[in-house]
Amino acid sequence: MDEALEAAEAIADSELEGAVVWVFRVIGILAALAGIGLWLFTQSGLLWLPAILIAVGILLAVIPGILLELIDVFA
């Protein structure tokens, strides 16, 4: 856990903070769109995979920005 916080602090201190956040946002948006596409365009009865993809996509789009802002506040 300490290594993850140190890596997040290193990213927050560098000038690549915005780029890293946007990479995670793009991955999150793509995952959410893939989940929505699976849900809309397939006829499978099991909807766990699309629901998980949508949830993970939303989390990836939101969490990195919030995490880096919190690190800036508390560091």
mmCIF file of the N, C-alpha and C atoms, coordinates in Angstrom:
data_MODEL
# 
_entry.id   MODEL 
# 
loop_
_atom_site.group_PDB 
_atom_site.id 
_atom_site.type_symbol 
_atom_site.label_atom_id 
_atom_site.label_alt_id 
_atom_site.label_comp_id 
_atom_site.label_asym_id 
_atom_site.label_entity_id 
_atom_site.label_seq_id 
_atom_site.pdbx_PDB_ins_code 
_atom_site.Cartn_x 
_atom_site.Cartn_y 
_atom_site.Cartn_z 
_atom_site.occupancy 
_atom_site.B_iso_or_equiv 
_atom_site.pdbx_formal_charge 
_atom_site.auth_seq_id 
_atom_site.auth_comp_id 
_atom_site.auth_asym_id 
_atom_site.auth_atom_id 
_atom_site.pdbx_PDB_model_num 
ATOM 1   N N  . MET A 1 1  ? 0.829   -1.188  0.000   1.00 0.00 ? 1  MET A N  1 
ATOM 2   C CA . MET A 1 1  ? 0.000   0.000   0.000   1.00 0.00 ? 1  MET A CA 1 
ATOM 3   C C  . MET A 1 1  ? 0.870   1.248   0.000   1.00 0.00 ? 1  MET A C  1 
ATOM 4   N N  . ASP A 1 2  ? 1.972   1.196   0.735   1.00 0.00 ? 2  ASP A N  1 
ATOM 5   C CA . ASP A 1 2  ? 2.861   2.355   0.779   1.00 0.00 ? 2  ASP A CA 1 
ATOM 6   C C  . ASP A 1 2  ? 3.478   2.635   -0.587  1.00 0.00 ? 2  ASP A C  1 
ATOM 7   N N  . GLU A 1 3  ? 3.794   1.571   -1.313  1.00 0.00 ? 3  GLU A N  1 
ATOM 8   C CA . GLU A 1 3  ? 4.372   1.756   -2.646  1.00 0.00 ? 3  GLU A CA 1 
ATOM 9   C C  . GLU A 1 3  ? 3.375   2.421   -3.584  1.00 0.00 ? 3  GLU A C  1 
ATOM 10  N N  . ALA A 1 4  ? 2.098   2.046   -3.473  1.00 0.00 ? 4  ALA A N  1 
ATOM 11  C CA . ALA A 1 4  ? 1.072   2.653   -4.321  1.00 0.00 ? 4  ALA A CA 1 
ATOM 12  C C  . ALA A 1 4  ? 0.909   4.134   -4.003  1.00 0.00 ? 4  ALA A C  1 
ATOM 13  N N  . LEU A 1 5  ? 0.953   4.481   -2.718  1.00 0.00 ? 5  LEU A N  1 
ATOM 14  C CA . LEU A 1 5  ? 0.851   5.894   -2.334  1.00 0.00 ? 5  LEU A CA 1 
ATOM 15  C C  . LEU A 1 5  ? 2.069   6.682   -2.790  1.00 0.00 ? 5  LEU A C  1 
ATOM 16  N N  . GLU A 1 6  ? 3.250   6.063   -2.707  1.00 0.00 ? 6  GLU A N  1 
ATOM 17  C CA . GLU A 1 6  ? 4.455   6.739   -3.176  1.00 0.00 ? 6  GLU A CA 1 
ATOM 18  C C  . GLU A 1 6  ? 4.407   6.955   -4.680  1.00 0.00 ? 6  GLU A C  1 
ATOM 19  N N  . ALA A 1 7  ? 3.897   5.975   -5.417  1.00 0.00 ? 7  ALA A N  1 
ATOM 20  C CA . ALA A 1 7  ? 3.766   6.130   -6.865  1.00 0.00 ? 7  ALA A CA 1 
ATOM 21  C C  . ALA A 1 7  ? 2.764   7.226   -7.192  1.00 0.00 ? 7  ALA A C  1 
ATOM 22  N N  . ALA A 1 8  ? 1.658   7.278   -6.456  1.00 0.00 ? 8  ALA A N  1 
ATOM 23  C CA . ALA A 1 8  ? 0.656   8.323   -6.686  1.00 0.00 ? 8  ALA A CA 1 
ATOM 24  C C  . ALA A 1 8  ? 1.221   9.699   -6.351  1.00 0.00 ? 8  ALA A C  1 
ATOM 25  N N  . GLU A 1 9  ? 2.018   9.782   -5.292  1.00 0.00 ? 9  GLU A N  1 
ATOM 26  C CA . GLU A 1 9  ? 2.646   11.061  -4.942  1.00 0.00 ? 9  GLU A CA 1 
ATOM 27  C C  . GLU A 1 9  ? 3.644   11.482  -6.005  1.00 0.00 ? 9  GLU A C  1 
ATOM 28  N N  . ALA A 1 10 ? 4.389   10.524  -6.556  1.00 0.00 ? 10 ALA A N  1 
ATOM 29  C CA . ALA A 1 10 ? 5.352   10.845  -7.612  1.00 0.00 ? 10 ALA A CA 1 
ATOM 30  C C  . ALA A 1 10 ? 4.639   11.372  -8.847  1.00 0.00 ? 10 ALA A C  1 
ATOM 31  N N  . ILE A 1 11 ? 3.507   10.769  -9.188  1.00 0.00 ? 11 ILE A N  1 
ATOM 32  C CA . ILE A 1 11 ? 2.732   11.255  -10.331 1.00 0.00 ? 11 ILE A CA 1 
ATOM 33  C C  . ILE A 1 11 ? 2.159   12.629  -10.041 1.00 0.00 ? 11 ILE A C  1 
ATOM 34  N N  . ALA A 1 12 ? 1.701   12.830  -8.809  1.00 0.00 ? 12 ALA A N  1 
ATOM 35  C CA . ALA A 1 12 ? 1.126   14.125  -8.444  1.00 0.00 ? 12 ALA A CA 1 
ATOM 36  C C  . ALA A 1 12 ? 2.184   15.225  -8.469  1.00 0.00 ? 12 ALA A C  1 
ATOM 37  N N  . ASP A 1 13 ? 3.425   14.882  -8.119  1.00 0.00 ? 13 ASP A N  1 
ATOM 38  C CA . ASP A 1 13 ? 4.494   15.873  -8.115  1.00 0.00 ? 13 ASP A CA 1 
ATOM 39  C C  . ASP A 1 13 ? 5.020   16.172  -9.513  1.00 0.00 ? 13 ASP A C  1 
ATOM 40  N N  . SER A 1 14 ? 4.901   15.224  -10.421 1.00 0.00 ? 14 SER A N  1 
ATOM 41  C CA . SER A 1 14 ? 5.410   15.444  -11.772 1.00 0.00 ? 14 SER A CA 1 
ATOM 42  C C  . SER A 1 14 ? 4.412   16.261  -12.580 1.00 0.00 ? 14 SER A C  1 
ATOM 43  N N  . GLU A 1 15 ? 4.826   16.625  -13.770 1.00 0.00 ? 15 GLU A N  1 
ATOM 44  C CA . GLU A 1 15 ? 3.944   17.392  -14.642 1.00 0.00 ? 15 GLU A CA 1 
ATOM 45  C C  . GLU A 1 15 ? 3.055   16.478  -15.476 1.00 0.00 ? 15 GLU A C  1 
ATOM 46  N N  . LEU A 1 16 ? 3.141   15.173  -15.277 1.00 0.00 ? 16 LEU A N  1 
ATOM 47  C CA . LEU A 1 16 ? 2.352   14.221  -16.047 1.00 0.00 ? 16 LEU A CA 1 
ATOM 48  C C  . LEU A 1 16 ? 1.028   13.886  -15.388 1.00 0.00 ? 16 LEU A C  1 
ATOM 49  N N  . GLU A 1 17 ? 0.671   14.603  -14.354 1.00 0.00 ? 17 GLU A N  1 
ATOM 50  C CA . GLU A 1 17 ? -0.558  14.307  -13.609 1.00 0.00 ? 17 GLU A CA 1 
ATOM 51  C C  . GLU A 1 17 ? -1.786  14.336  -14.502 1.00 0.00 ? 17 GLU A C  1 
ATOM 52  N N  . GLY A 1 18 ? -1.916  15.355  -15.296 1.00 0.00 ? 18 GLY A N  1 
ATOM 53  C CA . GLY A 1 18 ? -3.072  15.484  -16.172 1.00 0.00 ? 18 GLY A CA 1 
ATOM 54  C C  . GLY A 1 18 ? -3.125  14.395  -17.229 1.00 0.00 ? 18 GLY A C  1 
ATOM 55  N N  . ALA A 1 19 ? -1.961  14.026  -17.762 1.00 0.00 ? 19 ALA A N  1 
ATOM 56  C CA . ALA A 1 19 ? -1.921  12.992  -18.794 1.00 0.00 ? 19 ALA A CA 1 
ATOM 57  C C  . ALA A 1 19 ? -2.316  11.639  -18.231 1.00 0.00 ? 19 ALA A C  1 
ATOM 58  N N  . VAL A 1 20 ? -1.847  11.326  -17.039 1.00 0.00 ? 20 VAL A N  1 
ATOM 59  C CA . VAL A 1 20 ? -2.172  10.041  -16.418 1.00 0.00 ? 20 VAL A CA 1 
ATOM 60  C C  . VAL A 1 20 ? -3.667  9.969   -16.117 1.00 0.00 ? 20 VAL A C  1 
ATOM 61  N N  . VAL A 1 21 ? -4.226  11.045  -15.606 1.00 0.00 ? 21 VAL A N  1 
ATOM 62  C CA . VAL A 1 21 ? -5.657  11.073  -15.304 1.00 0.00 ? 21 VAL A CA 1 
ATOM 63  C C  . VAL A 1 21 ? -6.470  10.897  -16.583 1.00 0.00 ? 21 VAL A C  1 
ATOM 64  N N  . TRP A 1 22 ? -6.062  11.553  -17.656 1.00 0.00 ? 22 TRP A N  1 
ATOM 65  C CA . TRP A 1 22 ? -6.818  11.434  -18.904 1.00 0.00 ? 22 TRP A CA 1 
ATOM 66  C C  . TRP A 1 22 ? -6.684  10.054  -19.524 1.00 0.00 ? 22 TRP A C  1 
ATOM 67  N N  . VAL A 1 23 ? -5.537  9.394   -19.347 1.00 0.00 ? 23 VAL A N  1 
ATOM 68  C CA . VAL A 1 23 ? -5.399  8.022   -19.839 1.00 0.00 ? 23 VAL A CA 1 
ATOM 69  C C  . VAL A 1 23 ? -6.386  7.115   -19.118 1.00 0.00 ? 23 VAL A C  1 
ATOM 70  N N  . PHE A 1 24 ? -6.478  7.241   -17.803 1.00 0.00 ? 24 PHE A N  1 
ATOM 71  C CA . PHE A 1 24 ? -7.439  6.440   -17.042 1.00 0.00 ? 24 PHE A CA 1 
ATOM 72  C C  . PHE A 1 24 ? -8.881  6.791   -17.428 1.00 0.00 ? 24 PHE A C  1 
ATOM 73  N N  . ARG A 1 25 ? -9.159  8.066   -17.677 1.00 0.00 ? 25 ARG A N  1 
ATOM 74  C CA . ARG A 1 25 ? -10.511 8.467   -18.086 1.00 0.00 ? 25 ARG A CA 1 
ATOM 75  C C  . ARG A 1 25 ? -10.890 7.857   -19.431 1.00 0.00 ? 25 ARG A C  1 
ATOM 76  N N  . VAL A 1 26 ? -9.952  7.874   -20.374 1.00 0.00 ? 26 VAL A N  1 
ATOM 77  C CA . VAL A 1 26 ? -10.234 7.298   -21.691 1.00 0.00 ? 26 VAL A CA 1 
ATOM 78  C C  . VAL A 1 26 ? -10.469 5.796   -21.581 1.00 0.00 ? 26 VAL A C  1 
ATOM 79  N N  . ILE A 1 27 ? -9.637  5.111   -20.793 1.00 0.00 ? 27 ILE A N  1 
ATOM 80  C CA . ILE A 1 27 ? -9.831  3.672   -20.582 1.00 0.00 ? 27 ILE A CA 1 
ATOM 81  C C  . ILE A 1 27 ? -11.178 3.414   -19.920 1.00 0.00 ? 27 ILE A C  1 
ATOM 82  N N  . GLY A 1 28 ? -11.543 4.232   -18.950 1.00 0.00 ? 28 GLY A N  1 
ATOM 83  C CA . GLY A 1 28 ? -12.831 4.087   -18.280 1.00 0.00 ? 28 GLY A CA 1 
ATOM 84  C C  . GLY A 1 28 ? -14.007 4.314   -19.209 1.00 0.00 ? 28 GLY A C  1 
ATOM 85  N N  . ILE A 1 29 ? -13.905 5.335   -20.043 1.00 0.00 ? 29 ILE A N  1 
ATOM 86  C CA . ILE A 1 29 ? -14.986 5.611   -20.995 1.00 0.00 ? 29 ILE A CA 1 
ATOM 87  C C  . ILE A 1 29 ? -15.115 4.468   -21.995 1.00 0.00 ? 29 ILE A C  1 
ATOM 88  N N  . LEU A 1 30 ? -13.987 3.950   -22.474 1.00 0.00 ? 30 LEU A N  1 
ATOM 89  C CA . LEU A 1 30 ? -14.037 2.821   -23.409 1.00 0.00 ? 30 LEU A CA 1 
ATOM 90  C C  . LEU A 1 30 ? -14.632 1.576   -22.763 1.00 0.00 ? 30 LEU A C  1 
ATOM 91  N N  . ALA A 1 31 ? -14.286 1.336   -21.499 1.00 0.00 ? 31 ALA A N  1 
ATOM 92  C CA . ALA A 1 31 ? -14.855 0.173   -20.800 1.00 0.00 ? 31 ALA A CA 1 
ATOM 93  C C  . ALA A 1 31 ? -16.361 0.339   -20.599 1.00 0.00 ? 31 ALA A C  1 
ATOM 94  N N  . ALA A 1 32 ? -16.790 1.544   -20.236 1.00 0.00 ? 32 ALA A N  1 
ATOM 95  C CA . ALA A 1 32 ? -18.221 1.781   -20.057 1.00 0.00 ? 32 ALA A CA 1 
ATOM 96  C C  . ALA A 1 32 ? -18.968 1.649   -21.388 1.00 0.00 ? 32 ALA A C  1 
ATOM 97  N N  . LEU A 1 33 ? -18.400 2.158   -22.463 1.00 0.00 ? 33 LEU A N  1 
ATOM 98  C CA . LEU A 1 33 ? -19.034 2.024   -23.772 1.00 0.00 ? 33 LEU A CA 1 
ATOM 99  C C  . LEU A 1 33 ? -19.077 0.567   -24.218 1.00 0.00 ? 33 LEU A C  1 
ATOM 100 N N  . ALA A 1 34 ? -18.032 -0.192  -23.908 1.00 0.00 ? 34 ALA A N  1 
ATOM 101 C CA . ALA A 1 34 ? -18.037 -1.621  -24.243 1.00 0.00 ? 34 ALA A CA 1 
ATOM 102 C C  . ALA A 1 34 ? -19.130 -2.347  -23.464 1.00 0.00 ? 34 ALA A C  1 
ATOM 103 N N  . GLY A 1 35 ? -19.304 -2.002  -22.199 1.00 0.00 ? 35 GLY A N  1 
ATOM 104 C CA . GLY A 1 35 ? -20.363 -2.604  -21.404 1.00 0.00 ? 35 GLY A CA 1 
ATOM 105 C C  . GLY A 1 35 ? -21.740 -2.257  -21.927 1.00 0.00 ? 35 GLY A C  1 
ATOM 106 N N  . ILE A 1 36 ? -21.932 -0.998  -22.308 1.00 0.00 ? 36 ILE A N  1 
ATOM 107 C CA . ILE A 1 36 ? -23.216 -0.583  -22.867 1.00 0.00 ? 36 ILE A CA 1 
ATOM 108 C C  . ILE A 1 36 ? -23.461 -1.278  -24.206 1.00 0.00 ? 36 ILE A C  1 
ATOM 109 N N  . GLY A 1 37 ? -22.409 -1.401  -25.018 1.00 0.00 ? 37 GLY A N  1 
ATOM 110 C CA . GLY A 1 37 ? -22.545 -2.096  -26.293 1.00 0.00 ? 37 GLY A CA 1 
ATOM 111 C C  . GLY A 1 37 ? -22.901 -3.561  -26.115 1.00 0.00 ? 37 GLY A C  1 
ATOM 112 N N  . LEU A 1 38 ? -22.247 -4.217  -25.153 1.00 0.00 ? 38 LEU A N  1 
ATOM 113 C CA . LEU A 1 38 ? -22.585 -5.616  -24.876 1.00 0.00 ? 38 LEU A CA 1 
ATOM 114 C C  . LEU A 1 38 ? -24.022 -5.754  -24.397 1.00 0.00 ? 38 LEU A C  1 
ATOM 115 N N  . TRP A 1 39 ? -24.461 -4.822  -23.603 1.00 0.00 ? 39 TRP A N  1 
ATOM 116 C CA . TRP A 1 39 ? -25.814 -4.885  -23.053 1.00 0.00 ? 39 TRP A CA 1 
ATOM 117 C C  . TRP A 1 39 ? -26.865 -4.651  -24.137 1.00 0.00 ? 39 TRP A C  1 
ATOM 118 N N  . LEU A 1 40 ? -26.593 -3.699  -25.023 1.00 0.00 ? 40 LEU A N  1 
ATOM 119 C CA . LEU A 1 40 ? -27.582 -3.347  -26.040 1.00 0.00 ? 40 LEU A CA 1 
ATOM 120 C C  . LEU A 1 40 ? -27.587 -4.281  -27.243 1.00 0.00 ? 40 LEU A C  1 
ATOM 121 N N  . PHE A 1 41 ? -26.414 -4.741  -27.664 1.00 0.00 ? 41 PHE A N  1 
ATOM 122 C CA . PHE A 1 41 ? -26.319 -5.418  -28.948 1.00 0.00 ? 41 PHE A CA 1 
ATOM 123 C C  . PHE A 1 41 ? -26.130 -6.926  -28.863 1.00 0.00 ? 41 PHE A C  1 
ATOM 124 N N  . THR A 1 42 ? -26.203 -7.506  -27.686 1.00 0.00 ? 42 THR A N  1 
ATOM 125 C CA . THR A 1 42 ? -26.147 -8.963  -27.575 1.00 0.00 ? 42 THR A CA 1 
ATOM 126 C C  . THR A 1 42 ? -27.455 -9.460  -26.991 1.00 0.00 ? 42 THR A C  1 
ATOM 127 N N  . GLN A 1 43 ? -27.712 -10.703 -27.211 1.00 0.00 ? 43 GLN A N  1 
ATOM 128 C CA . GLN A 1 43 ? -28.948 -11.285 -26.706 1.00 0.00 ? 43 GLN A CA 1 
ATOM 129 C C  . GLN A 1 43 ? -28.646 -12.336 -25.647 1.00 0.00 ? 43 GLN A C  1 
ATOM 130 N N  . SER A 1 44 ? -27.634 -12.082 -24.878 1.00 0.00 ? 44 SER A N  1 
ATOM 131 C CA . SER A 1 44 ? -27.297 -13.033 -23.824 1.00 0.00 ? 44 SER A CA 1 
ATOM 132 C C  . SER A 1 44 ? -28.144 -12.743 -22.595 1.00 0.00 ? 44 SER A C  1 
ATOM 133 N N  . GLY A 1 45 ? -28.493 -13.791 -21.900 1.00 0.00 ? 45 GLY A N  1 
ATOM 134 C CA . GLY A 1 45 ? -29.303 -13.621 -20.708 1.00 0.00 ? 45 GLY A CA 1 
ATOM 135 C C  . GLY A 1 45 ? -28.487 -13.183 -19.512 1.00 0.00 ? 45 GLY A C  1 
ATOM 136 N N  . LEU A 1 46 ? -27.171 -13.411 -19.550 1.00 0.00 ? 46 LEU A N  1 
ATOM 137 C CA . LEU A 1 46 ? -26.304 -13.061 -18.430 1.00 0.00 ? 46 LEU A CA 1 
ATOM 138 C C  . LEU A 1 46 ? -25.832 -11.624 -18.599 1.00 0.00 ? 46 LEU A C  1 
ATOM 139 N N  . LEU A 1 47 ? -26.205 -10.760 -17.699 1.00 0.00 ? 47 LEU A N  1 
ATOM 140 C CA . LEU A 1 47 ? -25.853 -9.348  -17.808 1.00 0.00 ? 47 LEU A CA 1 
ATOM 141 C C  . LEU A 1 47 ? -24.789 -8.919  -16.799 1.00 0.00 ? 47 LEU A C  1 
ATOM 142 N N  . TRP A 1 48 ? -24.088 -9.883  -16.222 1.00 0.00 ? 48 TRP A N  1 
ATOM 143 C CA . TRP A 1 48 ? -23.064 -9.529  -15.242 1.00 0.00 ? 48 TRP A CA 1 
ATOM 144 C C  . TRP A 1 48 ? -21.874 -8.839  -15.889 1.00 0.00 ? 48 TRP A C  1 
ATOM 145 N N  . LEU A 1 49 ? -21.413 -9.354  -17.023 1.00 0.00 ? 49 LEU A N  1 
ATOM 146 C CA . LEU A 1 49 ? -20.246 -8.764  -17.674 1.00 0.00 ? 49 LEU A CA 1 
ATOM 147 C C  . LEU A 1 49 ? -20.486 -7.312  -18.099 1.00 0.00 ? 49 LEU A C  1 
ATOM 148 N N  . PRO A 1 50 ? -21.590 -6.998  -18.763 1.00 0.00 ? 50 PRO A N  1 
ATOM 149 C CA . PRO A 1 50 ? -21.817 -5.580  -19.091 1.00 0.00 ? 50 PRO A CA 1 
ATOM 150 C C  . PRO A 1 50 ? -21.942 -4.689  -17.854 1.00 0.00 ? 50 PRO A C  1 
ATOM 151 N N  . ALA A 1 51 ? -22.592 -5.193  -16.817 1.00 0.00 ? 51 ALA A N  1 
ATOM 152 C CA . ALA A 1 51 ? -22.735 -4.394  -15.598 1.00 0.00 ? 51 ALA A CA 1 
ATOM 153 C C  . ALA A 1 51 ? -21.382 -4.140  -14.951 1.00 0.00 ? 51 ALA A C  1 
ATOM 154 N N  . ILE A 1 52 ? -20.525 -5.145  -14.929 1.00 0.00 ? 52 ILE A N  1 
ATOM 155 C CA . ILE A 1 52 ? -19.191 -4.980  -14.343 1.00 0.00 ? 52 ILE A CA 1 
ATOM 156 C C  . ILE A 1 52 ? -18.360 -4.014  -15.183 1.00 0.00 ? 52 ILE A C  1 
ATOM 157 N N  . LEU A 1 53 ? -18.436 -4.144  -16.514 1.00 0.00 ? 53 LEU A N  1 
ATOM 158 C CA . LEU A 1 53 ? -17.693 -3.225  -17.380 1.00 0.00 ? 53 LEU A CA 1 
ATOM 159 C C  . LEU A 1 53 ? -18.153 -1.782  -17.205 1.00 0.00 ? 53 LEU A C  1 
ATOM 160 N N  . ILE A 1 54 ? -19.445 -1.569  -17.094 1.00 0.00 ? 54 ILE A N  1 
ATOM 161 C CA . ILE A 1 54 ? -19.960 -0.210  -16.902 1.00 0.00 ? 54 ILE A CA 1 
ATOM 162 C C  . ILE A 1 54 ? -19.501 0.350   -15.559 1.00 0.00 ? 54 ILE A C  1 
ATOM 163 N N  . ALA A 1 55 ? -19.584 -0.454  -14.500 1.00 0.00 ? 55 ALA A N  1 
ATOM 164 C CA . ALA A 1 55 ? -19.173 0.011   -13.166 1.00 0.00 ? 55 ALA A CA 1 
ATOM 165 C C  . ALA A 1 55 ? -17.677 0.307   -13.116 1.00 0.00 ? 55 ALA A C  1 
ATOM 166 N N  . VAL A 1 56 ? -16.871 -0.584  -13.673 1.00 0.00 ? 56 VAL A N  1 
ATOM 167 C CA . VAL A 1 56 ? -15.416 -0.362  -13.676 1.00 0.00 ? 56 VAL A CA 1 
ATOM 168 C C  . VAL A 1 56 ? -15.069 0.852   -14.533 1.00 0.00 ? 56 VAL A C  1 
ATOM 169 N N  . GLY A 1 57 ? -15.753 1.017   -15.647 1.00 0.00 ? 57 GLY A N  1 
ATOM 170 C CA . GLY A 1 57 ? -15.508 2.177   -16.495 1.00 0.00 ? 57 GLY A CA 1 
ATOM 171 C C  . GLY A 1 57 ? -15.813 3.486   -15.807 1.00 0.00 ? 57 GLY A C  1 
ATOM 172 N N  . ILE A 1 58 ? -16.912 3.529   -15.089 1.00 0.00 ? 58 ILE A N  1 
ATOM 173 C CA . ILE A 1 58 ? -17.260 4.752   -14.351 1.00 0.00 ? 58 ILE A CA 1 
ATOM 174 C C  . ILE A 1 58 ? -16.241 5.022   -13.246 1.00 0.00 ? 58 ILE A C  1 
ATOM 175 N N  . LEU A 1 59 ? -15.836 3.975   -12.544 1.00 0.00 ? 59 LEU A N  1 
ATOM 176 C CA . LEU A 1 59 ? -14.842 4.156   -11.489 1.00 0.00 ? 59 LEU A CA 1 
ATOM 177 C C  . LEU A 1 59 ? -13.508 4.627   -12.053 1.00 0.00 ? 59 LEU A C  1 
ATOM 178 N N  . LEU A 1 60 ? -13.077 4.054   -13.177 1.00 0.00 ? 60 LEU A N  1 
ATOM 179 C CA . LEU A 1 60 ? -11.815 4.479   -13.780 1.00 0.00 ? 60 LEU A CA 1 
ATOM 180 C C  . LEU A 1 60 ? -11.892 5.907   -14.298 1.00 0.00 ? 60 LEU A C  1 
ATOM 181 N N  . ALA A 1 61 ? -13.052 6.357   -14.674 1.00 0.00 ? 61 ALA A N  1 
ATOM 182 C CA . ALA A 1 61 ? -13.187 7.723   -15.163 1.00 0.00 ? 61 ALA A CA 1 
ATOM 183 C C  . ALA A 1 61 ? -13.190 8.741   -14.028 1.00 0.00 ? 61 ALA A C  1 
ATOM 184 N N  . VAL A 1 62 ? -13.599 8.325   -12.825 1.00 0.00 ? 62 VAL A N  1 
ATOM 185 C CA . VAL A 1 62 ? -13.780 9.280   -11.735 1.00 0.00 ? 62 VAL A CA 1 
ATOM 186 C C  . VAL A 1 62 ? -12.665 9.213   -10.687 1.00 0.00 ? 62 VAL A C  1 
ATOM 187 N N  . ILE A 1 63 ? -12.293 8.029   -10.274 1.00 0.00 ? 63 ILE A N  1 
ATOM 188 C CA . ILE A 1 63 ? -11.403 7.850   -9.124  1.00 0.00 ? 63 ILE A CA 1 
ATOM 189 C C  . ILE A 1 63 ? -10.002 8.454   -9.291  1.00 0.00 ? 63 ILE A C  1 
ATOM 190 N N  . PRO A 1 64 ? -9.285  8.308   -10.422 1.00 0.00 ? 64 PRO A N  1 
ATOM 191 C CA . PRO A 1 64 ? -7.919  8.841   -10.485 1.00 0.00 ? 64 PRO A CA 1 
ATOM 192 C C  . PRO A 1 64 ? -7.822  10.343  -10.242 1.00 0.00 ? 64 PRO A C  1 
ATOM 193 N N  . GLY A 1 65 ? -8.745  11.101  -10.792 1.00 0.00 ? 65 GLY A N  1 
ATOM 194 C CA . GLY A 1 65 ? -8.720  12.548  -10.566 1.00 0.00 ? 65 GLY A CA 1 
ATOM 195 C C  . GLY A 1 65 ? -8.954  12.901  -9.112  1.00 0.00 ? 65 GLY A C  1 
ATOM 196 N N  . ILE A 1 66 ? -9.901  12.230  -8.492  1.00 0.00 ? 66 ILE A N  1 
ATOM 197 C CA . ILE A 1 66 ? -10.190 12.484  -7.079  1.00 0.00 ? 66 ILE A CA 1 
ATOM 198 C C  . ILE A 1 66 ? -9.010  12.075  -6.204  1.00 0.00 ? 66 ILE A C  1 
ATOM 199 N N  . LEU A 1 67 ? -8.406  10.926  -6.514  1.00 0.00 ? 67 LEU A N  1 
ATOM 200 C CA . LEU A 1 67 ? -7.269  10.434  -5.724  1.00 0.00 ? 67 LEU A CA 1 
ATOM 201 C C  . LEU A 1 67 ? -6.094  11.410  -5.793  1.00 0.00 ? 67 LEU A C  1 
ATOM 202 N N  . LEU A 1 68 ? -5.777  11.902  -6.969  1.00 0.00 ? 68 LEU A N  1 
ATOM 203 C CA . LEU A 1 68 ? -4.661  12.843  -7.089  1.00 0.00 ? 68 LEU A CA 1 
ATOM 204 C C  . LEU A 1 68 ? -4.969  14.185  -6.444  1.00 0.00 ? 68 LEU A C  1 
ATOM 205 N N  . GLU A 1 69 ? -6.224  14.619  -6.467  1.00 0.00 ? 69 GLU A N  1 
ATOM 206 C CA . GLU A 1 69 ? -6.582  15.855  -5.767  1.00 0.00 ? 69 GLU A CA 1 
ATOM 207 C C  . GLU A 1 69 ? -6.439  15.678  -4.261  1.00 0.00 ? 69 GLU A C  1 
ATOM 208 N N  . LEU A 1 70 ? -6.841  14.533  -3.730  1.00 0.00 ? 70 LEU A N  1 
ATOM 209 C CA . LEU A 1 70 ? -6.698  14.278  -2.299  1.00 0.00 ? 70 LEU A CA 1 
ATOM 210 C C  . LEU A 1 70 ? -5.236  14.200  -1.887  1.00 0.00 ? 70 LEU A C  1 
ATOM 211 N N  . ILE A 1 71 ? -4.411  13.627  -2.731  1.00 0.00 ? 71 ILE A N  1 
ATOM 212 C CA . ILE A 1 71 ? -2.982  13.563  -2.428  1.00 0.00 ? 71 ILE A CA 1 
ATOM 213 C C  . ILE A 1 71 ? -2.393  14.963  -2.401  1.00 0.00 ? 71 ILE A C  1 
ATOM 214 N N  . ASP A 1 72 ? -2.822  15.837  -3.322  1.00 0.00 ? 72 ASP A N  1 
ATOM 215 C CA . ASP A 1 72 ? -2.337  17.221  -3.320  1.00 0.00 ? 72 ASP A CA 1 
ATOM 216 C C  . ASP A 1 72 ? -2.768  17.963  -2.062  1.00 0.00 ? 72 ASP A C  1 
ATOM 217 N N  . VAL A 1 73 ? -3.974  17.689  -1.588  1.00 0.00 ? 73 VAL A N  1 
ATOM 218 C CA . VAL A 1 73 ? -4.489  18.375  -0.403  1.00 0.00 ? 73 VAL A CA 1 
ATOM 219 C C  . VAL A 1 73 ? -3.749  17.918  0.855   1.00 0.00 ? 73 VAL A C  1 
ATOM 220 N N  . PHE A 1 74 ? -3.553  16.609  0.976   1.00 0.00 ? 74 PHE A N  1 
ATOM 221 C CA . PHE A 1 74 ? -2.977  16.087  2.222   1.00 0.00 ? 74 PHE A CA 1 
ATOM 222 C C  . PHE A 1 74 ? -1.462  15.986  2.197   1.00 0.00 ? 74 PHE A C  1 
ATOM 223 N N  . ALA A 1 75 ? -0.816  16.232  1.073   1.00 0.00 ? 75 ALA A N  1 
ATOM 224 C CA . ALA A 1 75 ? 0.641   16.114  1.018   1.00 0.00 ? 75 ALA A CA 1 
ATOM 225 C C  . ALA A 1 75 ? 1.300   17.448  1.255   1.00 0.00 ? 75 ALA A C  1 
# 
